[in-house]
Amino acid sequence: MTTANNSRPLDVLDKAKGNKVIIKLKGGTEVTGLLQAFDLHLNIWLEGAEERTADKTIKLGSTLVRGDTIILISPASE
């Protein structure tokens, strides 16, 4: 039984479309950008993406992040 407060993970991700998200990847890299789309494998399409490591930030622009490299996805605080 599903209630309004009990959403499935993909429903929550769908509601985040158009908003900035933070994606942590295997190996410690962090990617941020505006969530445009995703599929059932959690391949993520971002616009205005930036890759952040411990010592640098790289602007990526339009980017596809492969789902099997993702550890977590979180809304970014503005």
C-alpha positions, 0 to 999 in steps of 0.5 A, a space after each residue: 500500500 502506498 501513501 502520499 508520503 511514501 514515494 518510490 525512489 524513482 518517483 522522488 528522482 522524477 520530481 527532482 527534474 529541472 533542479 540541481 542535484 549532487 551525484 557522488 561517484 565511485 572513486 570519490 568524484 562529485 558531479 553537480 548539475 541540473 537533472 534533465 532525465 534518467 532511465 531505469 539503469 539510473 543513467 543520468 543526463 545533467 545540464 551545466 554539469 561540473 565535476 569536483 574532486 578534492 583539488 579542482 573543479 571542471 566544467 562539463 556542460 551537458 553530461 551523461 553519467 553512467 548509472 553503475 558508477 553512481 553511489 548516491 544522488 541528492 538534491 543540492 542546497 542552494 
